[in-house]
Amino acid sequence: MSDVGSGVANVPARVALSQPGAAAVVRLAAPWFALAVAFAILPAIFTSGSALTMLNLMGIMIVFALSYNMLLGETGLLSFGHAVYYGLGGFLVVHAMNTVIHDRLSVPLPVIPLVGGFSGLLFGIIFGSVSTRRAGTAFAMISLGLGELVASSSLILRGFFGGEEGVSTNRTKLLHMFGLNFGPQIQVYYLIAGWCLLSMVAMYALTRTPFGRMCNAVRENPERAQFVGYNPRTVRFIAFSLAGLFAGIAGGLAAINFELVNSSEVGAGQSGLVLLAAYIGGIGSFIGPVIGAVLVTWLEVMLSDVTDVWQLYFGLLFIGMVMFAPNGIAGLMMMHAPLWQARAYGSMLRLALTYLVALGPALVLLAGLILVIEMTYHLSVKASEGTAISVFHVALDAASVIPWVAAAILTFGGFWLFRLTWPVVGAAWHEAFAQAHGTGIAK
Amino acid sequence: MLELVTISTLNGVLYGMLLFLMASGLTLIFSMMGVLNFAHASFYMLGAFFGFQIGQILGFWPAFIVAPVLVGGIGALVERYGLRNVHRHGPVAELLFTFGLAFVIEEIVQMIWGKGPADYRVPASLDFSAFTAFSTNYPAYKMFELLTAIAIFAVLLAVLTRTRVGLIIQASLTHSHMVAMLGHNVPRVFMLVFGVGTGLAAVAGVIAGPALVTQSNMAGLLGPILFVVVVVGGLGSLAGAFLASLLIGLVQTFAVSINLSVADVLGGIGVAPPVGGPLFDLWNVTVAQIAPIIPYLLLVLILIFRPTGLLGTREH
């Protein structure tokens, strides 16, 4: 993780926080202002209904993944049951909306996610007091146990969780303000975008407070944090509760978006998904989970249209990231930051060229693997539908030998060629860094 | 009543021994590598499906031997080329690697055998009733499962405590550097234990497959219970895992046969249970219905009152 690097980089920001000059305020607020503008104009660029639906899902996932990163990335708590707070937030939001509709209370929809946030916080406090005594494997196991406990209970307590079909609501029946009834998708988009931005600012600000720093200290060295005078257990407990708060907000937004919550929202699948999203994006930085949330949501929607076994590709991507890029996509990008700072554009260009050279065989390898997976799937599960399939718009017969030979050649040949490019990329990498060091800018 | 107790005890011990077949491998792997193998139940599932598929071709008995060996081999390969590489990224990455592996194995099983249950049947040679207890016919296959589990338990115990290999394994758990100094290949010992551990899980899968449902969600159903067993027993304690396996096996089996709810108890002592409200289910749920969540309740209680587990010595 790039803790040392980010620690050094953060010093100016903290000085700026303590003495907010006009220029510093502008520098702090500028990225968020740009993000707000981007959120505002996104629907004008992606106008189709399905794109808007996907943007909504991304907004929800960003909040959820960032809340997860408060645990895993900031405090070092690996949770396998984070969906509990997301799902319970969603359920309480749906019940709150139904109560508001039933009793004709004058509560507008935009404040409803607060209900989710408070329920997430409440359950975070309850379950956190049990589970945050210890970190590491024990914490991971407790979170798994609590997750299973709530998921199993959700199928038993049908009155509250609505059984198999879940609990539904109608978001348009609440108090209308400024002529907004939240029927059209676009209005829901701006509601989600607003809450997403608010949550992002809040969570980012939290990482910049002394409390955020203590979370990092507890992650790195709990014993030393204790020597400085902070109880690691208290720090973990507060971080856990706050993560529950934001997960609850995300769950509430999801409930408003779908107008339906069912017991799968508290289940292991949802907990696994947020873990995948945060980790693939990169848990070492604030931007990582955002990248992960956007990518995972996009892949989920896009891949599930193309192939039935999309979750397998998902899992393989995850294992690949764990094995070869433990700091995620953001970590991969950060590796190049010293080159960028050294303005070593020439060597960066050469490095990019070697990446392109390696990309060719990698794509061949990938095509071979996809061919094997798709043909296996069609031969076994979908055998009744015939053996003729089309992969990349190429018609094939999965029962004949030739496609299998082709797949084997693509896979092994691709891997062999890919393996040949590794030393080339490595050499270009070392050369680029040697040059950057030579200029004396990169440290 | 006596009949219920006898049959439930037999079934409970059987379930507990099956759990222990898996928990023993999981505990050994945890003691050595300090990582809980999330995919352990997936190897159990692979064992069941391999047993089913090989059984279709060669018959049950060859499959009973071949499937665990194959799965153990896969396990050893996973350790050698996966886990060992991830080790340098730290324990979180290792845990996440096995988590991803569990995910991928489930998807691969779905890809090959589909989502529905496989038609994995009790072999004809064991498809008769062993004895009649009171009025219930107890199937011979269940006795076979029980005897297999006990036999493996005995062999495992003997190997670990009475042989040279067992001594080296035990020494590698606590003093891996010293064992390496003495000229033993510790990484190979790790690979061996991982392979044997996953192979044991596969044995459990082969023999449990026909009795339970062989389906792609069987790992997801059993995996969390397995973690409860090793945490309740005490992480890294083999004796604790044995005790916890039996405890959870018995508790779950007995809970399923008790049809009693809070409302019944309240009614018994003359108090009318509350009617209505969003939590009214709480009063009418029977013990049998909450049987699936009892292990998790036990886990939470153990972690609050005895964080080291029943027989564990160290806090993790």
Interface residues (C-beta under 8 A of the other chain):
Chain A: L72 G76 L78 F80 H95 V130 S131 R133 R134 G136 T137 A138 A140 M141 I142 L144 G145 L146 E148 L149 S152 S153 I156 L157 R158 G159 F160 A268 G272 L275 Y279 V309 Q311 L312 F314 G315 L316 F318 I319 V322 M323 P326 I373 T376 Y377 S380 V381
Chain B: G34 V35 L36 G82 N85 V86 H89 G90 P91 V92 A93 L95 L96 F97 F99 G100 L101 F103 V104 E107 I108 Q110 M111 I112 W113 G114 G220 P224 F227 V228 V231 L235 G277 P278 L279 F280 D281 L282 V285 Q289 I290 P292 I293 Y296 L297 L299 V300 L303 I304 P307 E315 H316
